Amino acid sequence: MAKAETIEKIYELIEPLNKKGIDLAPDVTFASDLELDSLTVMDLVADIEDEFDIVLPLNLLPELETIAHVADAVEKILKKG
């Protein structure tokens, strides 16, 4: 599981996009729960990449359905770096 700090930072990046006021949790999904469209998700990905100074591979993006998935991917990339 990703570090709490990573998840908290991702929550901060999602909050401005959280138009429905969903309580953010690791199992919250971007499409179903937050109802983010693909363009908004790509903006969020760019924000996450900038925040953590990483690149999330495009082939990985379809697998990143929840906040926890994204946080785990960020952690894995950071460990490789």
Secondary structure by P-SEA (a helix, b strand, c coil): cccaaaaaaaaaaacccccccccccccccccccccccaaaaaaaaaaaaaaaccccccccccccccaaaaaaaaaaaaaac
